[in-house]
Amino acid sequence: MNNIINDASVNEWFSQQMANLSPVKMLLALALGLVVGLIIALVYRKAFRGVLYSPSFATTLVMLCMITTPVVMCIKSNIALSMGMVGALSIVRFRTAVKDPLDTAYMFWSLTMGILLGAELYDIALVVVAGISVAMLGMSFFRLRSPNTFLLVTHYDADAENEVMSFVRRIKVQRLRSKTVTPGGVELTVEVQLRERTDIVNSLMDTKGVHSATLISCQSEAGN
C-alpha cells in the first residue's frame, strides 16, 4: 500500500514538474538564450576599444546567458529548489579579476537577459537587448571620434632638451608621465592625445640629438 502511495506521489510530482517546465519550453528558452548571448558577444566585439580582445570572454557572455536561463526556469516555480540554489551559489568563489569595469557591465547584461528569458518574459528580453545594443554601439561610435591616447617615449641627449620639449609642447593635449636623466642621456615618457595618427615619431627623430622615439597605443587611466 505504501509503495502504491509513494509511486502515485512520485508520478504526481513528475507530472507537476513537466506541466510547469516542458522540454519544448526549455529548448525555446535555450535557443533564445543562444541568440541573445550571440548578440551581446557581437556588440562586445564591435564596441571593444581595449588593447587585447578576448574571444574567450565573448564566449563566456554567451554561456552566462544560456546557463542562467534554465536555472531561473527551474527555480521560479519551486521555493525549496530556489532556496537550495541560493545556498549552493553562496559557497562559490570567483577568483578571476576583471580588469575593465565595462566587462563587468557586460556580464551583468548577460545575467539579466538570462533571468528575463528564464522568467519567459521574451518580449521584454528582446526589447532590452535591442535597446542596450543600440546604446552601446552608439557610444562606441562617438568614442571612435574622440582623440586617441598614446604614450610617446623618446631617448635623447641632454643638449637636445630645449628642442624636444618645444616639440612636445606643440602637441595640443600632452601630459608628462616620467622623465629619467642618466649620464647616457634623457628618457622622456609623455601621454599625448592625437585626433589623427600623425607620424610624429619621424618628425621627432629629425630633431638633432634624439636617438629613439616610440609611440605606444594605450588607454587612459579612469578618464585621467
URJO-V925905 format. One record per helix or strand of 2 or more residues. SS is the DSSP state (H for helix, E for strand). FROM is the first residue (numbers start at 1). LEN is the number of residues. If there is no record, write none. Layout:
# URJO-V925905
ss | from | len
SS | FROM | LEN
SS | FROM | LEN
This chain:
# URJO-V925905
ss | from | len
H | 2 | 19
H | 23 | 25
H | 55 | 21
H | 79 | 11
H | 101 | 18
H | 122 | 23
E | 148 | 9
H | 158 | 12
E | 173 | 10
E | 185 | 10
H | 200 | 6
E | 210 | 8
